[in-house]
Amino acid sequence: MYFSRFYRLREGEEYPPRSGPIGGDLGYLKYGVFVGDNRTFSVTLATPTVDDELRKMLADPVVFDSCARQLVATAPWLDGRAQPITEQVHVMAGLLNRWRQYVRDGRPLATGLIPVGDAVLCTNPLYGRGCSIAFWGAHLMAQAVAAHPDDPLAMVGAYDSALRAEIYPWYRAGVEQDAEARRVAAALLAGDDPDGDTSDPRTFMRSVFRDGLLPAMRSDAVVLRAFFRSFNLLSPPDAMATDADVGARVFAAWQERDQRPPEPQLGPAHRADLLALLPA
């Protein structure tokens, strides 16, 4: 569930320096800052739907602001330089990754209809892919129309094939990312260590992401470019994992994890620590 509140800079104030992170993922809480126009910005906090306690608390504007001040990336924005322009906290829930099939066994389920955008698929807005995928799908649709102007069945079939080849992998990637996020959040809520089972491949991949990919992005332009190509949907979702050169660079950074200072905390490491800092 996503909780957002909107703010405007006070007269004479400026945005804080934006040289560091604009968000973070603590496992039990995700957060970010989104800059708008006219000296406005929003802060968004996201909790697992199963965390009833934190979910109910963050709907309170006072608790919301207090929580944002405990987080590294959002604290400078709420240091008095801005005032809220929304009295309440806006809540967004009921978010499901969804793929709708309009063609089955090579035949459209309805004629005279070509879906696009959210009518085809929805993914978690956290990943920022909705508008990009909608525009992408529109281009694929236009190509299918241009290629088969006099054959509606072939037109819809070509479009469906293109969607499955180009866009469906991103839907699957979103499903898998969300499943892993739910697993981690559930473990933390239960007081367990999501990385406690070292034989679990997911534990290893979390370590590679945290102690390999993130450090490599700060020092290796090849890895950074590969990440942003994937982030911006210019490469398939598994491109970084299947690129031998990028993989070698990430693993080299991971193998040096014990020679580097610990990564700075982006907020209270434990959910209980954050709750202790919030007003009752």
C-alpha positions as CSV (number, residue, x, y, z in Angstrom):
1,M,0.0,0.0,0.0
2,Y,1.2,3.5,-0.9
3,F,0.8,6.6,1.3
4,S,1.6,10.0,-0.2
5,R,1.5,13.6,1.0
6,F,2.2,16.7,-1.1
7,Y,4.1,19.8,-0.1
8,R,5.2,23.2,-1.4
9,L,8.4,25.0,-0.5
10,R,8.0,28.1,1.7
11,E,8.8,31.5,0.4
12,G,12.6,31.9,0.1
13,E,13.4,28.2,0.6
14,E,15.0,25.9,-2.0
15,Y,14.9,22.2,-2.6
16,P,17.6,20.3,-0.6
17,P,20.7,19.2,-2.5
18,R,19.9,16.1,-4.6
19,S,23.3,14.4,-4.7
20,G,22.3,11.4,-2.6
21,P,19.5,8.8,-2.8
22,I,15.9,10.0,-3.4
23,G,14.4,6.8,-1.9
24,G,15.2,3.6,-0.1
25,D,13.9,0.1,0.7
26,L,14.2,-1.0,4.3
27,G,12.4,-4.3,3.6
28,Y,9.5,-3.4,5.9
29,L,9.1,0.0,4.3
30,K,9.8,1.6,1.0
31,Y,10.0,5.3,0.4
32,G,10.8,8.1,-2.1
33,V,10.6,11.8,-2.9
34,F,9.0,12.9,-6.2
35,V,9.6,16.5,-7.3
36,G,6.8,18.4,-9.1
37,D,6.4,21.8,-10.6
38,N,5.7,25.2,-9.0
39,R,8.0,24.3,-6.1
40,T,6.0,21.3,-5.1
41,F,7.0,17.7,-4.2
42,S,5.5,14.6,-2.7
43,V,6.8,12.0,-0.3
44,T,5.6,8.4,-0.7
45,L,5.8,5.6,1.9
46,A,4.9,2.1,1.0
47,T,4.1,-0.8,3.4
48,P,3.2,-4.4,3.0
49,T,-0.6,-4.9,3.0
50,V,-0.1,-7.5,5.8
51,D,1.4,-4.9,8.2
52,D,-1.9,-3.7,9.7
53,E,-0.2,-1.7,12.5
54,L,2.1,0.4,10.4
55,R,-0.4,0.7,7.6
56,K,-3.0,2.3,10.0
57,M,-0.5,4.5,11.6
58,L,0.8,6.1,8.4
59,A,-2.7,7.2,7.4
60,D,-2.4,9.9,10.1
61,P,-0.7,13.0,8.7
62,V,1.3,13.7,12.0
63,V,2.6,10.1,12.1
64,F,3.3,10.2,8.3
65,D,5.5,13.4,8.6
66,S,7.2,12.0,11.7
67,C,8.1,8.8,9.9
68,A,9.4,10.7,6.8
69,R,11.7,12.6,9.2
70,Q,13.3,9.4,10.3
71,L,14.4,8.4,6.8
72,V,17.6,9.5,5.3
73,A,16.3,10.5,1.8
74,T,13.1,12.2,2.9
75,A,14.3,13.9,6.2
76,P,15.9,17.0,4.5
77,W,12.7,17.7,2.6
78,L,10.6,18.0,5.8
79,D,13.1,20.0,7.9
80,G,10.8,23.1,7.9
81,R,11.5,24.3,4.4
82,A,8.1,23.1,3.1
83,Q,4.5,23.0,4.2
84,P,1.9,20.4,3.3
85,I,-0.7,21.3,0.6
86,T,-2.8,18.3,1.4
87,E,-4.4,18.0,4.8
88,Q,-4.8,14.2,4.5
89,V,-2.5,11.4,3.5
90,H,-3.6,9.9,0.1
91,V,-3.7,6.1,0.1
92,M,-3.4,3.9,-2.9
93,A,-4.1,0.2,-2.5
94,G,-5.6,-2.8,-4.4
95,L,-2.6,-2.9,-6.7
96,L,-2.3,-6.1,-8.7
97,N,0.0,-7.2,-11.4
98,R,-2.5,-8.1,-14.1
99,W,-2.2,-9.5,-17.7
100,R,-5.3,-9.8,-19.8
101,Q,-5.5,-12.2,-22.7
102,Y,-7.5,-11.0,-25.7
103,V,-6.3,-13.7,-28.0
104,R,-6.7,-17.4,-27.3
105,D,-5.7,-20.3,-29.5
106,G,-4.8,-17.8,-32.2
107,R,-8.3,-16.2,-32.2
108,P,-9.4,-12.9,-30.7
109,L,-12.0,-13.2,-28.0
110,A,-13.7,-10.1,-29.3
111,T,-13.5,-8.6,-32.8
112,G,-13.2,-5.0,-33.6
113,L,-11.2,-4.4,-30.5
114,I,-7.4,-3.8,-30.0
115,P,-6.5,-3.1,-26.3
116,V,-3.6,-1.0,-25.2
117,G,-2.0,0.2,-22.0
118,D,-3.6,-0.7,-18.7
119,A,-6.3,-2.7,-20.7
120,V,-3.5,-5.1,-21.5
121,L,-1.5,-5.2,-18.3
122,C,-0.8,-3.4,-15.0
123,T,2.3,-3.7,-12.9
124,N,3.3,-2.3,-9.6
125,P,3.7,1.5,-10.0
126,L,6.9,1.2,-7.8
127,Y,8.8,0.1,-10.9
128,G,7.7,3.1,-13.0
129,R,6.9,1.2,-16.1
130,G,3.2,1.9,-16.7
131,C,3.5,4.9,-19.1
132,S,6.5,3.5,-20.9
133,I,4.8,0.1,-21.5
134,A,1.6,1.9,-22.7
135,F,3.5,4.0,-25.3
136,W,5.5,0.9,-26.3
137,G,2.3,-1.1,-26.7
138,A,0.7,1.7,-28.8
139,H,3.7,1.6,-31.2
140,L,3.4,-2.2,-31.5
141,M,-0.3,-1.8,-32.2
142,A,0.4,0.8,-34.9
143,Q,3.0,-1.5,-36.5
144,A,0.4,-4.4,-36.6
145,V,-2.2,-2.1,-38.1
146,A,0.2,-0.9,-40.8
147,A,1.4,-4.4,-41.6
148,H,-2.2,-5.9,-41.9
149,P,-4.6,-3.1,-42.9
150,D,-7.0,-5.4,-44.7
151,D,-6.8,-8.5,-42.4
152,P,-8.2,-7.8,-38.9
153,L,-7.4,-11.3,-37.7
154,A,-3.8,-11.1,-38.8
155,M,-3.6,-7.6,-37.4
156,V,-4.7,-8.7,-33.9
157,G,-2.5,-11.8,-34.1
158,A,0.6,-9.9,-35.0
159,Y,-0.1,-7.4,-32.2
160,D,-0.6,-10.1,-29.6
161,S,2.6,-11.9,-30.7
162,A,4.5,-8.7,-30.4
163,L,3.1,-8.0,-26.9
164,R,4.0,-11.5,-25.7
165,A,7.5,-11.2,-27.1
166,E,8.3,-7.6,-26.1
167,I,6.2,-6.7,-23.1
168,Y,5.0,-9.9,-21.3
169,P,8.6,-10.5,-19.9
170,W,8.2,-7.3,-18.0
171,Y,4.9,-8.4,-16.5
172,R,6.6,-11.6,-15.3
173,A,9.5,-9.6,-13.9
174,G,7.1,-7.5,-11.9
175,V,5.3,-10.5,-10.5
176,E,8.6,-12.1,-9.4
177,Q,9.9,-8.9,-7.9
178,D,6.7,-8.4,-5.9
179,A,6.8,-12.0,-4.7
180,E,10.3,-11.6,-3.4
181,A,9.3,-8.3,-1.7
182,R,6.4,-9.9,0.0
183,R,8.6,-12.8,1.2
184,V,11.1,-10.4,2.8
185,A,8.4,-8.2,4.3
186,A,6.6,-11.2,5.8
187,A,9.8,-12.5,7.4
188,L,10.6,-9.1,8.9
189,L,7.1,-8.7,10.3
190,A,7.4,-12.1,11.9
191,G,10.7,-11.1,13.5
192,D,12.7,-13.5,11.2
193,D,15.8,-12.9,9.2
194,P,14.9,-13.1,5.4
195,D,18.6,-13.9,4.8
196,G,18.9,-16.5,7.5
197,D,18.8,-19.5,5.1
198,T,22.1,-19.2,3.3
199,S,21.2,-22.2,1.2
200,D,18.3,-20.3,-0.4
201,P,19.2,-18.9,-3.8
202,R,17.1,-15.8,-3.0
203,T,19.4,-15.0,-0.1
204,F,22.4,-15.2,-2.4
205,M,20.7,-12.9,-5.0
206,R,19.8,-10.4,-2.4
207,S,23.4,-10.3,-1.3
208,V,24.6,-9.9,-4.9
209,F,22.2,-7.0,-5.4
210,R,23.1,-5.3,-2.1
211,D,26.8,-5.9,-2.0
212,G,27.6,-6.3,-5.7
213,L,25.3,-4.4,-8.0
214,L,24.8,-1.3,-6.0
215,P,28.5,-0.7,-5.3
216,A,29.4,-1.5,-8.9
217,M,27.0,1.0,-10.2
218,R,28.8,3.8,-8.3
219,S,32.2,2.9,-9.7
220,D,31.7,1.0,-13.0
221,A,30.2,2.9,-16.0
222,V,29.5,-0.4,-17.9
223,V,27.4,-1.7,-15.0
224,L,25.7,1.7,-14.6
225,R,24.7,1.9,-18.3
226,A,23.5,-1.7,-18.3
227,F,21.3,-1.0,-15.2
228,F,19.7,2.1,-16.7
229,R,19.1,0.4,-20.0
230,S,17.2,-2.2,-18.1
231,F,15.5,0.3,-15.8
232,N,14.3,2.2,-18.9
233,L,13.1,-0.9,-20.7
234,L,15.7,-0.7,-23.4
235,S,17.0,-4.1,-22.6
236,P,15.1,-7.3,-21.6
237,P,14.6,-7.7,-17.8
238,D,17.1,-10.5,-17.7
239,A,19.8,-8.7,-19.7
240,M,22.1,-7.9,-16.8
241,A,21.9,-11.5,-15.6
242,T,22.7,-13.0,-19.0
243,D,25.5,-10.5,-19.9
244,A,28.8,-12.2,-19.0
245,D,30.8,-9.0,-18.9
246,V,28.3,-7.2,-16.7
247,G,27.9,-10.2,-14.5
248,A,31.7,-10.5,-14.0
249,R,31.9,-6.9,-13.0
250,V,29.1,-7.2,-10.5
251,F,30.5,-10.4,-8.9
252,A,34.0,-8.7,-8.7
253,A,32.4,-6.0,-6.6
254,W,30.5,-8.5,-4.5
255,Q,33.7,-10.5,-3.8
256,E,35.2,-7.3,-2.4
257,R,32.3,-6.7,0.0
258,D,34.3,-7.4,3.1
259,Q,37.0,-4.9,2.1
260,R,34.6,-1.9,1.9
261,P,33.1,0.1,4.8
262,P,29.4,-0.9,5.5
263,E,26.8,0.7,3.4
264,P,25.1,3.7,5.2
265,Q,21.7,3.0,6.6
266,L,18.8,4.6,4.8
267,G,16.7,4.5,7.9
268,P,16.0,2.4,11.0
269,A,17.3,-1.1,10.3
270,H,14.5,-2.7,12.2
271,R,10.8,-2.1,12.1
272,A,10.6,-2.0,15.9
273,D,13.2,0.8,15.9
274,L,11.1,2.9,13.6
275,L,7.9,2.3,15.6
276,A,9.6,3.4,18.7
277,L,10.4,6.8,17.1
278,L,6.8,7.5,15.9
279,P,4.2,9.3,18.0
280,A,1.6,7.0,19.6
